[in-house]
Amino acid sequence: MIDQILKDLFPLNRSLSGEDNRKTLAYLQNLIPLRVLEFPSGTSAFDWTIPPEWNCRGGWIRNSHGEKLIDFEESNLHIMSYSVPVHKTMSLEELKPHLHYLENLPEAIPYRTTYYKRNWGVCVTYNQFQEKFSAGDYEVFIDSELNERGSLVAGEILVPGKSKKEILISTYFCHPSLANDNLSGVVLTALLGRELMQRQNYYTYRILFLPETIGPIAYGSRNPEILKKAACALVVTTVGGPGKLGYKQCFDPKHRLNSLVEMALSKHEPDFITYPFDVHGSDERQYSSPGFRIPSVSITKDKYYEYPYYHTSLDNLDFVRPEALEKSYRAYLDLMDILEKDLVYQRVEPHGEVMLSKHGLYPDTGGALIPGRSSDEELDTLLNFLFEIDGNTSLVKIAEKLNIPVNDLSKLAATLNEAGILKEAEEEG
Ligand code: ZN
């Protein structure tokens, strides 16, 4: 299934906006019931303005014999994203500033964009540049359109949970035929959303598919109160490469979210890579900004910037394999499980000890409360647990301290909750 989704979505010419972004959302709607949001071009969003909608139907360069040297039909990366329309014959000297290639990766077409500056460009491999371009005239044609009356589209779904507290899962779908950055993130997010919809969750999950940078800015400018109440954000990006799993930390290095991610990752990749927070990166730049300050993390498998094929045509479906994406998906699922259990409880009666016999909870046969434990061990755990429950410390922390699997502690908490001994701690703020 992962394989098929990757193959279906890879060829589309996604950008900040355009027909293929709409097609991508329509395709994803077969997997999860996304609501499509529209942000009209020319409207403002915080310090930004929503750009015109861009569409490209084709583009090529011919030499003076009429031979097509470069063709958009062969790779959508050949035309720089957001190129203005061009049809002109020019000398190599005139063409050269618009040609982009990578000498260090001679077989790769670079990925280039010109979202906020009216310009055009043609991206070629260094080999093509050397073999096909010499002195002479070239006819350049870019059949594109920048529509000031268009809009940016995004996808959103809310998966309600027991609590109104929200976890934001955000990914970006503005890259054309590039697999790890970030088709892998789009596919993983869709699968995660589908799975969350089938579960009974504590948290409410808000899942967003946006064009990078301008997307969260546009969404945030329309829904600042929604974003401000998010407990944390998971920015899903570059999750399908052959390398090691890693994660980018939240802006607060001591934040609990970091240790929860580490807990999830260590099961799948004992020597996972840790990338400390920095202001460069993906959409956590927006979610972490002073007005929002949402603790945000990204689990990655070949993180953007770090792999040599980043932003080139070699970031393709040979580089991203379904098995690799599946591994990241499992790590994210484990993170969900841990997040769901990282709840904070308080005692209904915090003064004195709980009278266990009154609640029928005095363990006299082992294993009734915690599987595999004798009644003495159970009593010990129960007393320690009731001692630690202070309305501030999460279950995951207590589990660590008492050296007991968080799953067992979570079941014990549910039993005590039903017995009216524990309740969820009052919401902060
Ligand atoms: Zn990118």
Residues whose N, C-alpha, C, O or C-beta is under 5 A from the ligand:
A	BS01	ZN	D181
